[in-house]
Amino acid sequence: MRKVLRWLLAFTVLIGTWSAAAGAATAAGSEPTDIKDRLLSIPGISLVQEKPYPGYRYFVLNYTQPVDHRHPDRGTFQQRITVLHKDTSRPTVFYTSGYNVSTNPSRSEPTRITDGNQVSLEYRYFTPSRPEPADWSKLDIWQAASDQHRVYRALKGIYSANWLATGGSKGGMTATYYERFYPRDMDGVVAYVAPNDVVNKEDSAYDRFFTRVGTKECRDRLNAVQREALVRRAALEKKYTAYAAEKGYTFETVGSLDKAYEAVVLDYVWGFWQYSLLKDCDSIPADAATATDDAIWTSVDTISGFSAYTDQGLAQYTPYYYQAGTQLGAPTIHFPYIEKGLVRYGYQPPRNYVPRSVPMRFQPGAMRDVDGWVRHHATHMLFVYGQDDPWGAERFRVGAGARDSYVFTAPGMNHGANVAGLVPDQKELATARILTWAGVSPAAVAQARPLAAYDSRLDGRDLEREPTLRP
């Protein structure tokens, strides 16, 4: 009887919004026609804000989700979504960054290519889309994929044309996991710069990457600055102490200012290649040994960010580090050009970046399962990587069992790699496949170019910079 009552309570919560939003339409005996009214007639959806944008309707919404999709009677939370509405007859792109959702209008590349609608989802447990209290055991890739599945099922009745899933970095991983668990939902997947850490303890691909990326001159400059920051640890940590005091930063989660300092410094080379281009090597001190302390500090702070491993810098990303330490895995690289005595901790595990009150246990089979599925069952999937992006060192690959699926690399590009940056024949093929999967006319497919004109406000987004080792 107690289980029945819990189930009835959860069911009441999930349909509550429908009763309020759809009541007027039902009373009038007709279905709503305005897109806002149609969205708000969906059970569980409520309006946060509508923002005007020329040619679109843009909505910030909340959607009532179960904390545990296996047991929907055990509590709910409000998950933030946004809808960039073009026309219900157009394709729809389902976008996630794998982190927080922006509440300002923007378009992913597939949305521009297809001239479609875009639904964007905030990843569960990133605030404000976090249950209170938070049961961290319910933060995993299947639960997150089930969030997407449920949103798709809710909106498919309005947006009945083809759907594509997309995302970059952790968002590309998210789109891939969604396809693995719900392969019948989407008509295609475009995953950008998505890492694929199949065996967490085997990271030699990253070590090889850092011996080949860019030019030797650039690698030597970066390595020298990183080493010099460790040689001058005592002097620069005094500066760090004053900086932290001025900003009110603390170090309880990572354990000490010394651990945080080394973590920032060891991210330096990786961070450069993740977000910068070869031409940016000119901004790196040419002779680290003779550079001033301020020059070394400024270079490291600009690329890695000395706020990153403070309690305040880590708090927003606790859900990512939790997942890295339980399912996703995290890279560990070595520093052969730095004397062992200068490196005290090395790349620290994700456990060090999550409060100790949150229990964590790694599940080694999670990524092996996804990797095997992609290799043998991928259908209508496109993976795009950047040649100079460290995260592409361990990537998804498609095997003989995959159908109409591709892995392309954009030459000279970093973590912002996209279809537009591919060599011409791959760019044309990728664009045509995206249009085909979106179900647009054969004439548009034959043109193999974006259907929507470039809009600097919607499309001219800088690569979202995460000033630490995060995808």
NUTORVEX-894479 format. One record per residue (C-alpha): x, y, z. Coordinates in steps of 0.5 Angstrom, whole numbers. Layout:
east X north Y up Z $
...
***
This chain:
east 0 north 0 up 0 $
east 6 north 5 up 2 $
east 9 north 4 up -5 $
east 2 north 5 up -9 $
east 1 north 12 up -5 $
east 8 north 14 up -7 $
east 7 north 12 up -14 $
east 0 north 16 up -14 $
east 4 north 22 up -11 $
east 9 north 22 up -16 $
east 4 north 21 up -22 $
east 0 north 27 up -19 $
east 6 north 32 up -19 $
east 8 north 30 up -26 $
east 1 north 32 up -29 $
east 0 north 38 up -24 $
east 3 north 43 up -29 $
east -2 north 40 up -35 $
east -8 north 41 up -31 $
east -6 north 48 up -30 $
east -3 north 50 up -37 $
east -8 north 46 up -41 $
east -14 north 47 up -37 $
east -16 north 53 up -41 $
east -16 north 50 up -48 $
east -19 north 44 up -45 $
east -25 north 48 up -43 $
east -26 north 52 up -49 $
east -26 north 45 up -53 $
east -20 north 46 up -57 $
east -13 north 45 up -58 $
east -8 north 51 up -57 $
east -5 north 54 up -63 $
east 0 north 59 up -61 $
east 7 north 55 up -60 $
east 8 north 58 up -53 $
east 1 north 55 up -51 $
east 2 north 48 up -54 $
east 9 north 48 up -50 $
east 6 north 49 up -44 $
east 0 north 44 up -45 $
east 5 north 39 up -44 $
east 5 north 35 up -38 $
east 11 north 38 up -33 $
east 13 north 44 up -37 $
east 13 north 51 up -34 $
east 15 north 57 up -37 $
east 21 north 61 up -34 $
east 22 north 66 up -39 $
east 20 north 68 up -46 $
east 26 north 72 up -50 $
east 24 north 75 up -57 $
east 29 north 74 up -63 $
east 28 north 76 up -70 $
east 25 north 70 up -74 $
east 24 north 66 up -68 $
east 21 north 65 up -61 $
east 25 north 63 up -56 $
east 23 north 60 up -49 $
east 27 north 58 up -43 $
east 23 north 53 up -39 $
east 23 north 48 up -33 $
east 21 north 40 up -34 $
east 19 north 36 up -29 $
east 23 north 30 up -29 $
east 24 north 24 up -24 $
east 30 north 23 up -20 $
east 31 north 16 up -22 $
east 27 north 14 up -28 $
east 27 north 7 up -26 $
east 23 north 9 up -20 $
east 19 north 15 up -22 $
east 15 north 15 up -15 $
east 22 north 17 up -12 $
east 22 north 24 up -12 $
east 22 north 29 up -18 $
east 26 north 35 up -20 $
east 26 north 41 up -25 $
east 30 north 41 up -31 $
east 32 north 47 up -35 $
east 31 north 47 up -42 $
east 31 north 52 up -48 $
east 27 north 52 up -54 $
east 29 north 56 up -60 $
east 23 north 55 up -65 $
east 23 north 56 up -72 $
east 17 north 52 up -75 $
east 14 north 46 up -73 $
east 15 north 43 up -80 $
east 22 north 44 up -80 $
east 27 north 39 up -77 $
east 29 north 40 up -69 $
east 36 north 39 up -67 $
east 37 north 37 up -59 $
east 43 north 40 up -57 $
east 47 north 39 up -50 $
east 53 north 42 up -48 $
east 54 north 36 up -42 $
east 54 north 42 up -37 $
east 49 north 48 up -36 $
east 45 north 51 up -41 $
east 45 north 58 up -44 $
east 39 north 62 up -43 $
east 41 north 66 up -49 $
east 39 north 64 up -56 $
east 44 north 61 up -60 $
east 45 north 56 up -65 $
east 49 north 50 up -66 $
east 52 north 48 up -73 $
east 47 north 43 up -75 $
east 41 north 48 up -73 $
east 44 north 53 up -78 $
east 45 north 47 up -83 $
east 38 north 45 up -83 $
east 35 north 51 up -81 $
east 31 north 48 up -76 $
east 29 north 49 up -69 $
east 33 north 47 up -63 $
east 32 north 44 up -56 $
east 37 north 45 up -51 $
east 38 north 41 up -45 $
east 41 north 42 up -38 $
east 45 north 36 up -36 $
east 42 north 33 up -29 $
east 45 north 36 up -23 $
east 48 north 42 up -26 $
east 45 north 48 up -22 $
east 39 north 49 up -22 $
east 37 north 42 up -25 $
east 39 north 39 up -19 $
east 35 north 35 up -14 $
east 35 north 37 up -7 $
east 37 north 33 up -3 $
east 42 north 31 up -9 $
east 42 north 23 up -9 $
east 49 north 23 up -13 $
east 48 north 15 up -15 $
east 43 north 18 up -20 $
east 48 north 22 up -24 $
east 50 north 17 up -29 $
east 50 north 16 up -37 $
east 43 north 12 up -37 $
east 39 north 17 up -33 $
east 42 north 23 up -37 $
east 40 north 19 up -43 $
east 33 north 18 up -40 $
east 32 north 25 up -39 $
east 33 north 27 up -46 $
east 29 north 21 up -48 $
east 23 north 24 up -44 $
east 24 north 31 up -47 $
east 24 north 28 up -54 $
east 18 north 24 up -52 $
east 14 north 30 up -49 $
east 16 north 35 up -55 $
east 15 north 30 up -61 $
east 8 north 31 up -62 $
east 9 north 38 up -63 $
east 16 north 38 up -67 $
east 14 north 32 up -71 $
east 19 north 32 up -77 $
east 26 north 29 up -76 $
east 31 north 30 up -70 $
east 38 north 30 up -70 $
east 42 north 30 up -63 $
east 48 north 34 up -62 $
east 53 north 37 up -57 $
east 61 north 39 up -57 $
east 66 north 35 up -52 $
east 62 north 33 up -46 $
east 56 north 35 up -50 $
east 58 north 30 up -56 $
east 59 north 25 up -51 $
east 52 north 26 up -48 $
east 49 north 25 up -55 $
east 53 north 19 up -56 $
east 51 north 16 up -50 $
east 43 north 18 up -52 $
east 44 north 14 up -58 $
east 47 north 8 up -55 $
east 41 north 7 up -50 $
east 35 north 10 up -54 $
east 37 north 9 up -62 $
east 30 north 9 up -64 $
east 29 north 17 up -62 $
east 34 north 21 up -67 $
east 35 north 21 up -74 $
east 42 north 22 up -74 $
east 47 north 24 up -69 $
east 53 north 30 up -70 $
east 58 north 29 up -64 $
east 64 north 34 up -64 $
east 70 north 33 up -60 $
east 68 north 27 up -56 $
east 73 north 24 up -52 $
east 72 north 16 up -51 $
east 76 north 14 up -45 $
east 75 north 6 up -46 $
east 80 north 4 up -41 $
east 81 north 9 up -36 $
east 88 north 7 up -34 $
east 91 north 6 up -41 $
east 93 north 14 up -43 $
east 99 north 13 up -47 $
east 95 north 16 up -53 $
east 95 north 23 up -50 $
east 103 north 22 up -48 $
east 104 north 21 up -56 $
east 100 north 26 up -58 $
east 104 north 31 up -54 $
east 110 north 29 up -57 $
east 107 north 31 up -64 $
east 102 north 36 up -64 $
east 104 north 43 up -67 $
east 112 north 44 up -68 $
east 118 north 43 up -64 $
east 119 north 50 up -63 $
east 112 north 51 up -60 $
east 112 north 45 up -56 $
east 119 north 47 up -53 $
east 116 north 54 up -51 $
east 110 north 51 up -47 $
east 114 north 45 up -44 $
east 119 north 51 up -41 $
east 114 north 55 up -38 $
east 111 north 49 up -35 $
east 117 north 47 up -32 $
east 119 north 54 up -30 $
east 113 north 55 up -26 $
east 115 north 49 up -22 $
east 122 north 51 up -21 $
east 119 north 58 up -18 $
east 114 north 54 up -14 $
east 116 north 58 up -8 $
east 116 north 65 up -10 $
east 109 north 64 up -15 $
east 105 north 60 up -9 $
east 107 north 67 up -5 $
east 103 north 71 up -10 $
east 98 north 65 up -11 $
east 97 north 66 up -3 $
east 96 north 73 up -4 $
east 91 north 72 up -10 $
east 87 north 67 up -6 $
east 86 north 72 up 0 $
east 84 north 78 up -4 $
east 79 north 74 up -8 $
east 76 north 70 up -2 $
east 78 north 63 up -5 $
east 79 north 57 up -1 $
east 82 north 50 up -2 $
east 78 north 45 up 2 $
east 76 north 40 up -3 $
east 83 north 39 up -7 $
east 86 north 39 up 0 $
east 91 north 45 up 0 $
east 94 north 51 up -4 $
east 100 north 47 up -6 $
east 96 north 42 up -9 $
east 91 north 47 up -13 $
east 98 north 50 up -15 $
east 101 north 44 up -18 $
east 94 north 42 up -22 $
east 94 north 49 up -25 $
east 101 north 49 up -28 $
east 100 north 41 up -30 $
east 94 north 43 up -34 $
east 98 north 49 up -38 $
east 100 north 45 up -44 $
east 94 north 41 up -45 $
east 90 north 48 up -44 $
east 94 north 51 up -49 $
east 93 north 46 up -55 $
east 85 north 45 up -53 $
east 83 north 52 up -54 $
east 89 north 56 up -58 $
east 92 north 55 up -65 $
east 99 north 54 up -67 $
east 100 north 61 up -69 $
east 98 north 63 up -62 $
east 105 north 60 up -60 $
east 108 north 67 up -61 $
east 104 north 69 up -54 $
east 108 north 64 up -50 $
east 115 north 67 up -47 $
east 120 north 65 up -51 $
east 125 north 64 up -46 $
east 122 north 62 up -40 $
east 129 north 61 up -36 $
east 130 north 69 up -36 $
east 122 north 71 up -36 $
east 120 north 75 up -30 $
east 115 north 72 up -25 $
east 110 north 76 up -27 $
east 111 north 73 up -34 $
east 110 north 66 up -32 $
east 104 north 67 up -27 $
east 101 north 71 up -33 $
east 102 north 66 up -38 $
east 99 north 60 up -34 $
east 94 north 64 up -31 $
east 91 north 66 up -38 $
east 91 north 59 up -40 $
east 90 north 55 up -34 $
east 87 north 60 up -29 $
east 89 north 60 up -22 $
east 82 north 60 up -20 $
east 80 north 53 up -23 $
east 82 north 49 up -17 $
east 79 north 53 up -11 $
east 73 north 51 up -8 $
east 69 north 56 up -11 $
east 72 north 54 up -18 $
east 70 north 47 up -17 $
east 63 north 48 up -14 $
east 60 north 49 up -21 $
east 63 north 43 up -24 $
east 62 north 38 up -18 $
east 57 north 34 up -23 $
east 63 north 33 up -28 $
east 68 north 31 up -24 $
east 63 north 26 up -20 $
east 62 north 23 up -27 $
east 69 north 23 up -29 $
east 71 north 19 up -23 $
east 65 north 14 up -23 $
east 64 north 12 up -31 $
east 67 north 17 up -36 $
east 74 north 16 up -34 $
east 80 north 22 up -34 $
east 86 north 22 up -37 $
east 93 north 22 up -34 $
east 99 north 24 up -37 $
east 107 north 24 up -36 $
east 112 north 30 up -36 $
east 118 north 27 up -38 $
east 121 north 34 up -39 $
east 120 north 36 up -32 $
east 125 north 33 up -26 $
east 121 north 28 up -22 $
east 123 north 32 up -16 $
east 119 north 38 up -19 $
east 112 north 34 up -19 $
east 109 north 32 up -13 $
east 102 north 30 up -14 $
east 102 north 29 up -22 $
east 95 north 29 up -25 $
east 90 north 28 up -19 $
east 84 north 24 up -20 $
east 77 north 26 up -20 $
east 76 north 24 up -13 $
east 80 north 30 up -11 $
east 76 north 35 up -14 $
east 69 north 32 up -11 $
east 67 north 34 up -4 $
east 69 north 28 up 1 $
east 62 north 27 up 3 $
east 60 north 25 up -4 $
east 61 north 17 up -5 $
east 64 north 15 up -11 $
east 66 north 8 up -14 $
east 69 north 7 up -21 $
east 65 north 3 up -26 $
east 70 north 0 up -31 $
east 65 north -3 up -36 $
east 61 north 4 up -38 $
east 65 north 6 up -43 $
east 67 north -1 up -46 $
east 60 north -2 up -47 $
east 59 north 5 up -51 $
east 65 north 4 up -55 $
east 63 north -3 up -57 $
east 56 north -1 up -59 $
east 59 north 5 up -63 $
east 64 north 1 up -67 $
east 59 north -5 up -68 $
east 52 north -1 up -69 $
east 53 north 6 up -70 $
east 48 north 9 up -75 $
east 47 north 16 up -78 $
east 53 north 18 up -73 $
east 58 north 23 up -75 $
east 64 north 25 up -70 $
east 68 north 31 up -72 $
east 75 north 32 up -68 $
east 80 north 37 up -68 $
east 87 north 35 up -71 $
east 91 north 39 up -65 $
east 86 north 38 up -60 $
east 88 north 33 up -54 $
east 82 north 30 up -53 $
east 82 north 27 up -59 $
east 87 north 23 up -58 $
east 82 north 18 up -55 $
east 76 north 18 up -60 $
east 70 north 14 up -62 $
east 71 north 10 up -68 $
east 66 north 6 up -73 $
east 68 north -1 up -75 $
east 65 north -6 up -80 $
east 58 north -6 up -77 $
east 57 north 1 up -77 $
east 52 north 4 up -82 $
east 52 north 11 up -85 $
east 57 north 13 up -80 $
east 64 north 17 up -80 $
east 70 north 20 up -76 $
east 73 north 26 up -79 $
east 79 north 31 up -77 $
east 79 north 38 up -78 $
east 86 north 40 up -80 $
east 90 north 45 up -75 $
east 83 north 46 up -71 $
east 83 north 45 up -63 $
east 77 north 44 up -59 $
east 72 north 48 up -63 $
east 73 north 44 up -69 $
east 67 north 43 up -73 $
east 64 north 41 up -80 $
east 66 north 48 up -83 $
east 73 north 47 up -81 $
east 74 north 40 up -85 $
east 77 north 39 up -92 $
east 72 north 41 up -98 $
east 70 north 34 up -100 $
east 69 north 32 up -92 $
east 65 north 38 up -91 $
east 61 north 37 up -97 $
east 60 north 30 up -95 $
east 58 north 31 up -88 $
east 54 north 37 up -89 $
east 50 north 33 up -94 $
east 49 north 27 up -89 $
east 46 north 32 up -84 $
east 41 north 35 up -89 $
east 39 north 28 up -91 $
east 38 north 25 up -84 $
east 34 north 32 up -82 $
east 30 north 30 up -88 $
east 30 north 36 up -92 $
east 29 north 36 up -100 $
east 33 north 32 up -104 $
east 35 north 39 up -108 $
east 37 north 42 up -101 $
east 41 north 36 up -100 $
east 45 north 36 up -107 $
east 47 north 43 up -105 $
east 50 north 41 up -99 $
east 51 north 48 up -95 $
east 47 north 51 up -89 $
east 40 north 53 up -91 $
east 40 north 58 up -86 $
east 45 north 65 up -87 $
east 50 north 66 up -82 $
east 48 north 70 up -76 $
east 53 north 73 up -72 $
east 49 north 73 up -65 $
east 46 north 66 up -66 $
east 52 north 63 up -69 $
east 58 north 67 up -67 $
east 59 north 64 up -61 $
east 67 north 64 up -58 $
east 69 north 57 up -56 $
east 66 north 56 up -49 $
east 73 north 56 up -45 $
east 73 north 51 up -39 $
east 80 north 54 up -35 $
east 82 north 47 up -33 $
east 82 north 40 up -35 $
east 75 north 38 up -37 $
east 72 north 36 up -44 $
***
